[in-house]
Amino acid sequence: MKAKRNRIVIDLNQPPGAGPARRGRKGRAGRILSIIAIVLVVIVIAIAAGAYFWWQNYKAQPSYTLALLVDAAQRNENPEIDRILDMDKIAENFVGDVRSNLSGSSALNSVLPSQVDQIVAKITPHLKQTLREHLPGEIQRVTAPAKGRPFILIALSVPYFASVKQNGATATADIKFQNEQIQLKMQQTAGSWRVEAIKDDRLVNIITEAAKKGLSERGSQFQDELRRQLENWKPPGASPSP
């Protein structure tokens, strides 16, 4: 009986070097690439989640409200400006600064405190309307570089044009523009921030000088002088009132 011969078959279409070892290397490379891809996806998700939570926390900060104010002023969105600015309290603080200037003026040594109070009482009604008309223009002037910028850029750039310090439910924002120093005082109420006082020496001096000049005039002329000086006050670059 003849022994059965073994036949050796060679596949001529198989590329040189191909075999189980090569397929094993390809499998390992594929697994490594898959792991790298998963790690990258996890990193991207972590960054996105971190950015989201940071933004949600930032929206509760006074800096975010300041960014909203700048954006609203640049877009002339008066309802949003009125929501952020507490005009009654801002006017009260301005009146207090004017009263201090009048009381401490050497030119008014002969004026009784009651007369100063009468002057302040005359200033107050017109001052509120004047501030409401001109403060948006003042904010536009001080934050002119933000004009036309996306809100996200305005929000991120707040630390570069304002020094914001928070102390519990109160905060101050110091803005230095050219040779001027302006300070905003903010208060948190019901989870939102509002501006309750603005320290602007330039405007306080204008009002004080109008009051001083009006003392030498008769009653009706005093009010006319105050109105004239306040209405002539225009922030540089502001468009005239209609």
Phi and psi restraints in degrees (value plus and minus 20) as a CYANA .aco file:
   2 LYS   PHI     -99.5   -59.5
   2 LYS   PSI     119.7   159.7
   3 ALA   PHI     -94.1   -54.1
   3 ALA   PSI     123.8   163.8
   4 LYS   PHI     -96.3   -56.3
   4 LYS   PSI     107.0   147.0
   5 ARG   PHI    -100.8   -60.8
   5 ARG   PSI     120.0   160.0
   6 ASN   PHI    -102.0   -62.0
   6 ASN   PSI     113.8   153.8
   7 ARG   PHI    -123.3   -83.3
   7 ARG   PSI     110.5   150.5
   8 ILE   PHI    -121.4   -81.4
   8 ILE   PSI     102.4   142.4
   9 VAL   PHI    -129.3   -89.3
   9 VAL   PSI     107.9   147.9
  10 ILE   PHI    -133.1   -93.1
  10 ILE   PSI     102.5   142.5
  11 ASP   PHI    -105.1   -65.1
  11 ASP   PSI      85.5   125.5
  12 LEU   PHI     -91.3   -51.3
  12 LEU   PSI     -35.0     5.0
  13 ASN   PHI    -104.6   -64.6
  13 ASN   PSI     -31.8     8.2
  14 GLN   PHI     -97.5   -57.5
  14 GLN   PSI     108.9   148.9
  15 PRO   PHI     -86.0   -46.0
  15 PRO   PSI     132.0   172.0
  16 PRO   PHI     -80.9   -40.9
  16 PRO   PSI     120.9   160.9
  17 GLY   PHI      65.7   105.7
  17 GLY   PSI     -28.7    11.3
  18 ALA   PHI     -96.0   -56.0
  18 ALA   PSI     124.5   164.5
  19 GLY   PHI     149.2   189.2
  19 GLY   PSI    -193.5  -153.5
  20 PRO   PHI     -76.7   -36.7
  20 PRO   PSI     -58.5   -18.5
  21 ALA   PHI     -83.9   -43.9
  21 ALA   PSI     -63.5   -23.5
  22 ARG   PHI     -86.0   -46.0
  22 ARG   PSI     -61.0   -21.0
  23 ARG   PHI     -85.8   -45.8
  23 ARG   PSI     -51.7   -11.7
  24 GLY   PHI     -86.0   -46.0
  24 GLY   PSI     -60.0   -20.0
  25 ARG   PHI     -84.8   -44.8
  25 ARG   PSI     -60.3   -20.3
  26 LYS   PHI     -82.6   -42.6
  26 LYS   PSI     -59.5   -19.5
  27 GLY   PHI     -84.0   -44.0
  27 GLY   PSI     -62.4   -22.4
  28 ARG   PHI     -85.4   -45.4
  28 ARG   PSI     -61.1   -21.1
  29 ALA   PHI     -82.3   -42.3
  29 ALA   PSI     -60.5   -20.5
  30 GLY   PHI     -83.7   -43.7
  30 GLY   PSI     -60.2   -20.2
  31 ARG   PHI     -86.2   -46.2
  31 ARG   PSI     -58.9   -18.9
  32 ILE   PHI     -83.7   -43.7
  32 ILE   PSI     -64.3   -24.3
  33 LEU   PHI     -83.0   -43.0
  33 LEU   PSI     -57.8   -17.8
  34 SER   PHI     -84.0   -44.0
  34 SER   PSI     -61.9   -21.9
  35 ILE   PHI     -83.7   -43.7
  35 ILE   PSI     -63.0   -23.0
  36 ILE   PHI     -81.4   -41.4
  36 ILE   PSI     -62.9   -22.9
  37 ALA   PHI     -82.8   -42.8
  37 ALA   PSI     -62.1   -22.1
  38 ILE   PHI     -83.4   -43.4
  38 ILE   PSI     -63.6   -23.6
  39 VAL   PHI     -80.8   -40.8
  39 VAL   PSI     -63.6   -23.6
  40 LEU   PHI     -82.7   -42.7
  40 LEU   PSI     -61.4   -21.4
  41 VAL   PHI     -82.5   -42.5
  41 VAL   PSI     -63.0   -23.0
  42 VAL   PHI     -81.7   -41.7
  42 VAL   PSI     -62.1   -22.1
  43 ILE   PHI     -82.8   -42.8
  43 ILE   PSI     -65.6   -25.6
  44 VAL   PHI     -80.9   -40.9
  44 VAL   PSI     -63.9   -23.9
  45 ILE   PHI     -83.4   -43.4
  45 ILE   PSI     -61.6   -21.6
  46 ALA   PHI     -83.3   -43.3
  46 ALA   PSI     -62.8   -22.8
  47 ILE   PHI     -84.0   -44.0
  47 ILE   PSI     -64.6   -24.6
  48 ALA   PHI     -82.3   -42.3
  48 ALA   PSI     -62.5   -22.5
  49 ALA   PHI     -85.6   -45.6
  49 ALA   PSI     -61.9   -21.9
  50 GLY   PHI     -82.4   -42.4
  50 GLY   PSI     -63.1   -23.1
  51 ALA   PHI     -83.5   -43.5
  51 ALA   PSI     -59.2   -19.2
  52 TYR   PHI     -84.0   -44.0
  52 TYR   PSI     -68.1   -28.1
  53 PHE   PHI     -88.3   -48.3
  53 PHE   PSI     -55.4   -15.4
  54 TRP   PHI     -82.7   -42.7
  54 TRP   PSI     -63.4   -23.4
  55 TRP   PHI     -84.8   -44.8
  55 TRP   PSI     -61.2   -21.2
  56 GLN   PHI     -83.6   -43.6
  56 GLN   PSI     -58.1   -18.1
  57 ASN   PHI     -90.1   -50.1
  57 ASN   PSI     -58.2   -18.2
  58 TYR   PHI     -84.2   -44.2
  58 TYR   PSI     -53.5   -13.5
  59 LYS   PHI     -84.6   -44.6
  59 LYS   PSI     -38.5     1.5
  60 ALA   PHI    -112.2   -72.2
  60 ALA   PSI     -18.6    21.4
  61 GLN   PHI    -115.3   -75.3
  61 GLN   PSI     134.3   174.3
  62 PRO   PHI     -81.7   -41.7
  62 PRO   PSI     -48.1    -8.1
  63 SER   PHI     -81.4   -41.4
  63 SER   PSI     -56.1   -16.1
  64 TYR   PHI     -85.9   -45.9
  64 TYR   PSI     -62.4   -22.4
  65 THR   PHI     -83.7   -43.7
  65 THR   PSI     -57.9   -17.9
  66 LEU   PHI     -82.9   -42.9
  66 LEU   PSI     -60.0   -20.0
  67 ALA   PHI     -83.7   -43.7
  67 ALA   PSI     -60.3   -20.3
  68 LEU   PHI     -80.8   -40.8
  68 LEU   PSI     -60.7   -20.7
  69 LEU   PHI     -84.4   -44.4
  69 LEU   PSI     -65.2   -25.2
  70 VAL   PHI     -81.4   -41.4
  70 VAL   PSI     -66.0   -26.0
  71 ASP   PHI     -83.3   -43.3
  71 ASP   PSI     -62.3   -22.3
  72 ALA   PHI     -85.9   -45.9
  72 ALA   PSI     -59.7   -19.7
  73 ALA   PHI     -85.4   -45.4
  73 ALA   PSI     -62.1   -22.1
  74 GLN   PHI     -87.6   -47.6
  74 GLN   PSI     -46.7    -6.7
  75 ARG   PHI    -117.6   -77.6
  75 ARG   PSI     -17.8    22.2
  76 ASN   PHI      37.4    77.4
  76 ASN   PSI      20.1    60.1
  77 GLU   PHI    -112.4   -72.4
  77 GLU   PSI      64.6   104.6
  78 ASN   PHI     -81.3   -41.3
  78 ASN   PSI     -58.9   -18.9
  79 PRO   PHI     -79.2   -39.2
  79 PRO   PSI     -58.9   -18.9
  80 GLU   PHI     -90.5   -50.5
  80 GLU   PSI     -57.3   -17.3
  81 ILE   PHI     -82.7   -42.7
  81 ILE   PSI     -64.7   -24.7
  82 ASP   PHI     -84.1   -44.1
  82 ASP   PSI     -50.4   -10.4
  83 ARG   PHI     -89.8   -49.8
  83 ARG   PSI     -55.0   -15.0
  84 ILE   PHI    -107.0   -67.0
  84 ILE   PSI     -56.4   -16.4
  85 LEU   PHI    -112.6   -72.6
  85 LEU   PSI     101.7   141.7
  86 ASP   PHI    -106.5   -66.5
  86 ASP   PSI      69.7   109.7
  87 MET   PHI     -83.3   -43.3
  87 MET   PSI     -55.0   -15.0
  88 ASP   PHI     -81.9   -41.9
  88 ASP   PSI     -67.7   -27.7
  89 LYS   PHI     -91.4   -51.4
  89 LYS   PSI     -55.1   -15.1
  90 ILE   PHI     -82.4   -42.4
  90 ILE   PSI     -64.2   -24.2
  91 ALA   PHI     -83.9   -43.9
  91 ALA   PSI     -60.8   -20.8
  92 GLU   PHI     -80.2   -40.2
  92 GLU   PSI     -61.4   -21.4
  93 ASN   PHI     -89.0   -49.0
  93 ASN   PSI     -57.2   -17.2
  94 PHE   PHI     -83.3   -43.3
  94 PHE   PSI     -63.3   -23.3
  95 VAL   PHI     -81.1   -41.1
  95 VAL   PSI     -59.9   -19.9
  96 GLY   PHI     -82.1   -42.1
  96 GLY   PSI     -60.6   -20.6
  97 ASP   PHI     -86.2   -46.2
  97 ASP   PSI     -60.6   -20.6
  98 VAL   PHI     -84.6   -44.6
  98 VAL   PSI     -62.4   -22.4
  99 ARG   PHI     -81.5   -41.5
  99 ARG   PSI     -61.3   -21.3
 100 SER   PHI     -82.5   -42.5
 100 SER   PSI     -60.5   -20.5
 101 ASN   PHI     -84.9   -44.9
 101 ASN   PSI     -61.3   -21.3
 102 LEU   PHI     -87.4   -47.4
 102 LEU   PSI     -61.8   -21.8
 103 SER   PHI     -87.6   -47.6
 103 SER   PSI     -51.9   -11.9
 104 GLY   PHI    -113.6   -73.6
 104 GLY   PSI     -16.0    24.0
 105 SER   PHI    -100.0   -60.0
 105 SER   PSI     110.6   150.6
 106 SER   PHI     -87.4   -47.4
 106 SER   PSI     -41.6    -1.6
 107 ALA   PHI     -95.8   -55.8
 107 ALA   PSI     -29.2    10.8
 108 LEU   PHI    -139.4   -99.4
 108 LEU   PSI       9.4    49.4
 109 ASN   PHI     -83.2   -43.2
 109 ASN   PSI     -48.9    -8.9
 110 SER   PHI    -105.7   -65.7
 110 SER   PSI     -23.0    17.0
 111 VAL   PHI    -108.1   -68.1
 111 VAL   PSI     110.1   150.1
 112 LEU   PHI     -95.5   -55.5
 112 LEU   PSI     133.4   173.4
 113 PRO   PHI     -75.5   -35.5
 113 PRO   PSI     -55.6   -15.6
 114 SER   PHI     -84.6   -44.6
 114 SER   PSI     -53.9   -13.9
 115 GLN   PHI     -90.4   -50.4
 115 GLN   PSI     -57.1   -17.1
 116 VAL   PHI     -81.6   -41.6
 116 VAL   PSI     -61.9   -21.9
 117 ASP   PHI     -81.4   -41.4
 117 ASP   PSI     -57.8   -17.8
 118 GLN   PHI     -85.5   -45.5
 118 GLN   PSI     -59.6   -19.6
 119 ILE   PHI     -82.9   -42.9
 119 ILE   PSI     -66.7   -26.7
 120 VAL   PHI     -81.2   -41.2
 120 VAL   PSI     -59.6   -19.6
 121 ALA   PHI     -82.2   -42.2
 121 ALA   PSI     -54.1   -14.1
 122 LYS   PHI     -94.1   -54.1
 122 LYS   PSI     -53.0   -13.0
 123 ILE   PHI     -89.5   -49.5
 123 ILE   PSI     -61.2   -21.2
 124 THR   PHI     -73.0   -33.0
 124 THR   PSI     -73.9   -33.9
 125 PRO   PHI     -79.3   -39.3
 125 PRO   PSI     -64.7   -24.7
 126 HIS   PHI     -93.4   -53.4
 126 HIS   PSI     -50.0   -10.0
 127 LEU   PHI     -83.7   -43.7
 127 LEU   PSI     -62.1   -22.1
 128 LYS   PHI     -79.1   -39.1
 128 LYS   PSI     -66.0   -26.0
 129 GLN   PHI     -87.1   -47.1
 129 GLN   PSI     -58.3   -18.3
 130 THR   PHI     -84.3   -44.3
 130 THR   PSI     -63.4   -23.4
 131 LEU   PHI     -83.6   -43.6
 131 LEU   PSI     -60.7   -20.7
 132 ARG   PHI     -81.7   -41.7
 132 ARG   PSI     -54.3   -14.3
 133 GLU   PHI     -99.1   -59.1
 133 GLU   PSI     -56.1   -16.1
 134 HIS   PHI    -126.0   -86.0
 134 HIS   PSI     -41.1    -1.1
 135 LEU   PHI     -81.6   -41.6
 135 LEU   PSI     -62.4   -22.4
 136 PRO   PHI     -75.7   -35.7
 136 PRO   PSI     -59.4   -19.4
 137 GLY   PHI     -86.7   -46.7
 137 GLY   PSI     -55.4   -15.4
 138 GLU   PHI     -86.4   -46.4
 138 GLU   PSI     -60.8   -20.8
 139 ILE   PHI     -85.7   -45.7
 139 ILE   PSI     -60.2   -20.2
 140 GLN   PHI     -79.7   -39.7
 140 GLN   PSI     -63.3   -23.3
 141 ARG   PHI     -83.6   -43.6
 141 ARG   PSI     -66.0   -26.0
 142 VAL   PHI     -89.9   -49.9
 142 VAL   PSI     -50.2   -10.2
 143 THR   PHI    -131.3   -91.3
 143 THR   PSI      11.6    51.6
 144 ALA   PHI     -74.6   -34.6
 144 ALA   PSI     -56.3   -16.3
 145 PRO   PHI     -80.8   -40.8
 145 PRO   PSI     -37.9     2.1
 146 ALA   PHI    -104.6   -64.6
 146 ALA   PSI     -25.0    15.0
 147 LYS   PHI     -82.3   -42.3
 147 LYS   PSI     107.8   147.8
 148 GLY   PHI      59.1    99.1
 148 GLY   PSI     -18.7    21.3
 149 ARG   PHI    -105.1   -65.1
 149 ARG   PSI     128.0   168.0
 150 PRO   PHI     -82.1   -42.1
 150 PRO   PSI     130.3   170.3
 151 PHE   PHI     -79.8   -39.8
 151 PHE   PSI     -57.9   -17.9
 152 ILE   PHI     -80.0   -40.0
 152 ILE   PSI     -57.5   -17.5
 153 LEU   PHI     -90.3   -50.3
 153 LEU   PSI     -57.9   -17.9
 154 ILE   PHI     -82.4   -42.4
 154 ILE   PSI     -64.9   -24.9
 155 ALA   PHI     -82.1   -42.1
 155 ALA   PSI     -61.4   -21.4
 156 LEU   PHI     -94.8   -54.8
 156 LEU   PSI     -40.9    -0.9
 157 SER   PHI    -114.5   -74.5
 157 SER   PSI     -21.9    18.1
 158 VAL   PHI     -71.9   -31.9
 158 VAL   PSI     -65.2   -25.2
 159 PRO   PHI     -81.7   -41.7
 159 PRO   PSI     -37.5     2.5
 160 TYR   PHI    -105.2   -65.2
 160 TYR   PSI     -42.6    -2.6
 161 PHE   PHI    -137.2   -97.2
 161 PHE   PSI     -23.8    16.2
 162 ALA   PHI    -165.3  -125.3
 162 ALA   PSI     119.7   159.7
 163 SER   PHI    -120.4   -80.4
 163 SER   PSI      87.1   127.1
 164 VAL   PHI    -122.6   -82.6
 164 VAL   PSI     105.9   145.9
 165 LYS   PHI    -143.5  -103.5
 165 LYS   PSI     103.9   143.9
 166 GLN   PHI    -127.8   -87.8
 166 GLN   PSI     117.4   157.4
 167 ASN   PHI    -154.0  -114.0
 167 ASN   PSI      68.8   108.8
 168 GLY   PHI      47.9    87.9
 168 GLY   PSI    -139.9   -99.9
 169 ALA   PHI    -113.8   -73.8
 169 ALA   PSI     -10.4    29.6
 170 THR   PHI    -143.3  -103.3
 170 THR   PSI     136.8   176.8
 171 ALA   PHI    -175.4  -135.4
 171 ALA   PSI     134.0   174.0
 172 THR   PHI    -146.2  -106.2
 172 THR   PSI     124.4   164.4
 173 ALA   PHI    -146.6  -106.6
 173 ALA   PSI      93.3   133.3
 174 ASP   PHI    -117.1   -77.1
 174 ASP   PSI     102.5   142.5
 175 ILE   PHI    -136.2   -96.2
 175 ILE   PSI     102.6   142.6
 176 LYS   PHI    -126.7   -86.7
 176 LYS   PSI      98.1   138.1
 177 PHE   PHI    -146.8  -106.8
 177 PHE   PSI      93.0   133.0
 178 GLN   PHI      34.9    74.9
 178 GLN   PSI    -138.7   -98.7
 179 ASN   PHI    -121.0   -81.0
 179 ASN   PSI      -7.4    32.6
 180 GLU   PHI    -123.9   -83.9
 180 GLU   PSI     130.0   170.0
 181 GLN   PHI    -145.7  -105.7
 181 GLN   PSI      98.4   138.4
 182 ILE   PHI    -141.5  -101.5
 182 ILE   PSI     116.2   156.2
 183 GLN   PHI    -145.2  -105.2
 183 GLN   PSI     114.4   154.4
 184 LEU   PHI    -131.4   -91.4
 184 LEU   PSI     112.3   152.3
 185 LYS   PHI    -127.7   -87.7
 185 LYS   PSI     110.3   150.3
 186 MET   PHI    -142.1  -102.1
 186 MET   PSI     131.7   171.7
 187 GLN   PHI    -152.4  -112.4
 187 GLN   PSI     116.7   156.7
 188 GLN   PHI    -113.9   -73.9
 188 GLN   PSI     105.9   145.9
 189 THR   PHI    -156.6  -116.6
 189 THR   PSI     106.5   146.5
 190 ALA   PHI      33.6    73.6
 190 ALA   PSI      19.3    59.3
 191 GLY   PHI      63.6   103.6
 191 GLY   PSI     -23.1    16.9
 192 SER   PHI    -143.2  -103.2
 192 SER   PSI     133.9   173.9
 193 TRP   PHI    -121.7   -81.7
 193 TRP   PSI     121.3   161.3
 194 ARG   PHI    -153.9  -113.9
 194 ARG   PSI     130.1   170.1
 195 VAL   PHI    -106.8   -66.8
 195 VAL   PSI     103.1   143.1
 196 GLU   PHI    -132.2   -92.2
 196 GLU   PSI     -31.9     8.1
 197 ALA   PHI    -174.6  -134.6
 197 ALA   PSI     123.7   163.7
 198 ILE   PHI    -151.1  -111.1
 198 ILE   PSI     102.7   142.7
 199 LYS   PHI    -116.5   -76.5
 199 LYS   PSI      86.9   126.9
 200 ASP   PHI    -153.3  -113.3
 200 ASP   PSI      75.7   115.7
 201 ASP   PHI     -79.5   -39.5
 201 ASP   PSI     -52.3   -12.3
 202 ARG   PHI     -82.3   -42.3
 202 ARG   PSI     -67.1   -27.1
 203 LEU   PHI     -91.2   -51.2
 203 LEU   PSI     -59.0   -19.0
 204 VAL   PHI     -80.4   -40.4
 204 VAL   PSI     -61.5   -21.5
 205 ASN   PHI     -85.9   -45.9
 205 ASN   PSI     -57.7   -17.7
 206 ILE   PHI     -81.8   -41.8
 206 ILE   PSI     -65.9   -25.9
 207 ILE   PHI     -86.6   -46.6
 207 ILE   PSI     -61.4   -21.4
 208 THR   PHI     -83.7   -43.7
 208 THR   PSI     -64.2   -24.2
 209 GLU   PHI     -84.3   -44.3
 209 GLU   PSI     -56.5   -16.5
 210 ALA   PHI     -83.3   -43.3
 210 ALA   PSI     -60.7   -20.7
 211 ALA   PHI     -86.8   -46.8
 211 ALA   PSI     -62.1   -22.1
 212 LYS   PHI     -81.6   -41.6
 212 LYS   PSI     -65.7   -25.7
 213 LYS   PHI     -85.0   -45.0
 213 LYS   PSI     -55.4   -15.4
 214 GLY   PHI     -89.3   -49.3
 214 GLY   PSI     -38.9     1.1
 215 LEU   PHI     -85.1   -45.1
 215 LEU   PSI     -48.3    -8.3
 216 SER   PHI    -105.2   -65.2
 216 SER   PSI     -24.6    15.4
 217 GLU   PHI    -121.6   -81.6
 217 GLU   PSI     148.2   188.2
 218 ARG   PHI     -96.8   -56.8
 218 ARG   PSI     148.1   188.1
 219 GLY   PHI     -69.6   -29.6
 219 GLY   PSI     -75.9   -35.9
 220 SER   PHI     -86.8   -46.8
 220 SER   PSI     -54.6   -14.6
 221 GLN   PHI     -89.1   -49.1
 221 GLN   PSI     -52.1   -12.1
 222 PHE   PHI     -81.2   -41.2
 222 PHE   PSI     -66.8   -26.8
 223 GLN   PHI     -83.5   -43.5
 223 GLN   PSI     -58.0   -18.0
 224 ASP   PHI     -84.5   -44.5
 224 ASP   PSI     -60.9   -20.9
 225 GLU   PHI     -84.6   -44.6
 225 GLU   PSI     -63.0   -23.0
 226 LEU   PHI     -82.8   -42.8
 226 LEU   PSI     -65.0   -25.0
 227 ARG   PHI     -82.9   -42.9
 227 ARG   PSI     -61.3   -21.3
 228 ARG   PHI     -84.6   -44.6
 228 ARG   PSI     -64.4   -24.4
 229 GLN   PHI     -90.0   -50.0
 229 GLN   PSI     -57.4   -17.4
 230 LEU   PHI     -88.5   -48.5
 230 LEU   PSI     -61.8   -21.8
 231 GLU   PHI     -93.5   -53.5
 231 GLU   PSI     -44.3    -4.3
 232 ASN   PHI     -99.8   -59.8
 232 ASN   PSI     -34.5     5.5
 233 TRP   PHI     -92.5   -52.5
 233 TRP   PSI      98.4   138.4
 234 LYS   PHI    -152.8  -112.8
 234 LYS   PSI     108.1   148.1
 235 PRO   PHI     -79.9   -39.9
 235 PRO   PSI     116.9   156.9
 236 PRO   PHI     -71.7   -31.7
 236 PRO   PSI     108.5   148.5
 237 GLY   PHI      70.2   110.2
 237 GLY   PSI     -27.3    12.7
 238 ALA   PHI     -98.2   -58.2
 238 ALA   PSI     123.5   163.5
 239 SER   PHI     -95.1   -55.1
 239 SER   PSI     126.1   166.1
 240 PRO   PHI     -85.9   -45.9
 240 PRO   PSI     130.1   170.1
 241 SER   PHI     -88.5   -48.5
 241 SER   PSI     123.9   163.9
